[in-house]
């Protein structure tokens, strides 16, 4: 039987003990963006790795090659439209791509950004309870990725009590909606 480690011994082994301590890099990100499934974060990391891999292969091609320019434009525009890249200018921005960029495009984070919720945790509970829709579709998965074009269509569900309370506060509540 092995004795329990003393405090200073456990502190020294903190970075080596793979069974008890979580990864020190990803835990703050999981907490900050309130990611409940670690698989989502690993999936974002894999996508970033694949994008960097494609970037290195494209950068090895000749600059004058039309195939390189077409594929570079497709990759950069796709990442820009999903909202992961801040600008659609160069391939060099893809090398700096991190999984947290994908985390910032999750529905609860967008809700906090547009002031529909105060915290990400509160936004996650609102999404899980079915109070939010993107376009005509009600979303109950907090891992839903919101693209730049869909950002304007994040609203409350018509039957949501939160929407009714906001409309009542703003004196825009329509009694006809209560009949439906």
Secondary structure, DSSP 8 states (H G I E B T S, - for coil): ------HHHHHHTTTT-TTTS--HHHHHHHHHTT---HHHHHHHHHHHHHHHHHHHHHHHS-TT-HHHHHHHHHHHHHHHHHT-SS-SS-THHHHT--HHHHHTTBHHHHHHHTTS-SSHHHHHHHHHTT-EEETTEE---TT-B--TTTGGGEEE-TT-HHHHHHHHHTT---HHHHH-
